[in-house]
Amino acid sequence: MNRIARYSSGNKECSFASFSPQNLSLLVGGSDGVTKILYANDHGRIVDTYQLKDHEGSVNHGEFSPNGCSMVTCSSDKTFTLYSVANILSVVGKFQHHQYGVRGCSFSSDNAMVCTAGWDSLAILSCSSTGQLLCTLRGHHKPLTVCKFSQQGMLVTGSWDKTIRVWDTQYKRSLPLTGHTDVIWSVSFDPAQPQVISSVSRDRTLSVWDIRLGGRVRLIKDDMNKLVYISYSNDGKLLHCVGENSTYITRDTSNLQRVLYRSTSGHIGRINHCSVSNTGRMLATAGEDGYVSLWDIDPRSRSEVDALAAELGMATVMDC
């Protein structure tokens, strides 16, 4: 698991680097309001780029729709922008449904809706093809930091109020998940277990929650790495974690105490975001230093590492 490439996002700070679910295209954005699409080949080399400048403030998050035909970005300028990438890249529209900046955005699994998470403490559902406001979700009492749809259509939100909320499929009620003692930075659904969510908080803990049980089932304290974002591998066997001090960590989901890989060489400063490619062979990280790093996480390489660890009779920890 080695870093194979490093590219500038065009921003002083890169907030996110999100892979397309259909190919190796990367959507990146950051503090200077610049959004880029980076087109990578199978070896991680960027073969083409396209720059967008549709926000007046920092671009806080962006992602492709599950079918790869649309994109959404959200910004501190209180807006989100929808794009069509089905044939030729075009702007569907720029929309303002929040009173303050927008911190997070996510497409529903059926591509029909976009959720935006605002500093006004609201999660708002909009039509992904027109931008029309469909529903306003109230439940948090402090600014939101993240929203995320599962592959099954479930929605979770996280907030400065230290709670995670799981919304029912009608988006009328929510189940609060409490236990963190500080702001929620990131949440991620386990693709292998739809009822399982992981989260990281400024309280320096990694938590695993079971929605059916309505509570936390695992707690990992991580005072050293100060994690800010997590993302599962496509098969749910790994949990990729990034944070302060240039740290990138891969944990074994069957035993979260087991660190399979650790690196502090990919970025200078905090790593804000990570994303796994559709093939599962590449990971992108976005850094405070304004750069995007691409990592080789080919499962075949992981099998070789695990085999060596078994032969040596020890848990595998790789440092780079």
JOSULHU-V424075 format. One line per field, one symbol per residue. phi: phi as a letter, one per 20 degrees, with the letter a starting at -180 (. if undefined). psi: psi as a letter, one per 40 degrees, with the letter a starting at -180 (. if undefined). burial: b if it has 9 or more other ideal C-beta (glycine too) atoms within 8 Angstrom, else e. A space follows every 10 residues. Layout:
phi=???
psi=???
burial=???
//
This chain:
phi=.cfdabcfen cfceebbdff fdbefcdcaa fenedcdddd efenefdacb dcbdcecfee baaefgemec ccccbfendc cdcdcfcdgb efrdccddec fdebbbeffe meccdcddfe mddcecffec nffdadddae dbgedbbbee fenfccccbf emddcdeffe ldccdeddqf dbgeebcbef fecgedcdbc cffmcdddcd ffemaedbbd ebffelfcbc bfffemecce ccaflmeccd deffbffeee bbccdebdnf deabbeffem dccdcddgfn ddddcecggf ffffffffff fembfecddc
psi=giheihihee idhhdihhii edafihhiia deehhihhhi aeeehheiih higeieaihd iiiiideeei iiiiieeeii hhihfdchhi hdihiheida ihdiihiide edihhihiee eihhhihede ehhdihhhdi eiiidiihii deeihiiiie eeihhhhiee fdiihhhidi eaihdiihih degdehiiii ieefihihih ddefaheihh hgddegieii hiideeeihh hiaiffhhih iheegeehhd ihieedihai hdiihhidee eihhihidee ihihihfhdd dddddddddd defiihhhi.
burial=bebbbebebb bebbbbbbbb eeebbbbbbb eebbbbbbbb eeebebeeee ebeebebbbb bbbbbbebeb bbbbbebbbb bbbbbeeeee ebebbeebee bbbbbbbbbe bebbbbbbbe bbbbbbbbee beeeeebeeb eebbbbbbbb eebbbbbbbb ebbbbbbbee beebbebeeb eebbbbbbbb beebebbbbb beebbbbbbb beeeebeebb ebeebbbbbb bbbebbebbb bbbebbbbbb bbbeebebbb bbbbebbeeb bbbbbbbbeb ebbbbbbbbb bbbbbbbebe bbeebbebbe eeeeebebeb
//
